[in-house]
Amino acid sequence: MILGLLLKPFSIAADVILALVPKKLLLLAIILLIVAIYYGYTYEF
């Protein structure tokens, strides 16, 4: 219940972003973010 209330603003924001940003662009951004995090961690250690 509390978790649902905490996540509500994020789900609303996600709905707005999905409405404004094309799905392919969003998917590309997520992939780039994952790759950037992965390479950031591998170079750090």
C-alpha positions in Angstrom: 0.0 0.0 0.0 2.7 2.5 1.1 4.9 1.3 -1.8 2.0 1.9 -4.2 1.7 5.5 -2.9 5.4 6.0 -3.3 5.5 4.7 -6.8 2.4 6.6 -8.0 4.3 9.8 -9.1 6.9 7.6 -10.9 4.1 5.8 -12.8 2.5 9.1 -13.8 5.8 10.5 -14.9 6.5 7.2 -16.9 3.0 7.6 -18.6 3.8 11.2 -19.6 7.3 10.3 -20.9 5.8 7.4 -22.9 3.2 9.7 -24.4 5.7 12.3 -25.4 8.8 10.2 -26.4 8.7 7.6 -29.2 9.1 4.0 -27.9 12.2 3.3 -30.1 14.0 6.4 -28.7 13.1 5.4 -25.2 14.4 1.9 -25.7 17.6 3.2 -27.2 18.1 5.5 -24.2 17.6 2.6 -21.7 20.1 0.4 -23.6 22.6 3.3 -23.7 22.1 3.9 -20.0 22.7 0.2 -19.2 25.8 0.1 -21.4 27.2 3.2 -19.8 26.6 1.8 -16.3 28.2 -1.5 -17.3 31.3 0.1 -18.8 31.5 2.5 -15.9 31.6 -0.3 -13.4 34.0 -2.5 -15.4 36.5 0.4 -15.8 36.3 1.3 -12.2 37.4 -2.0 -10.8 
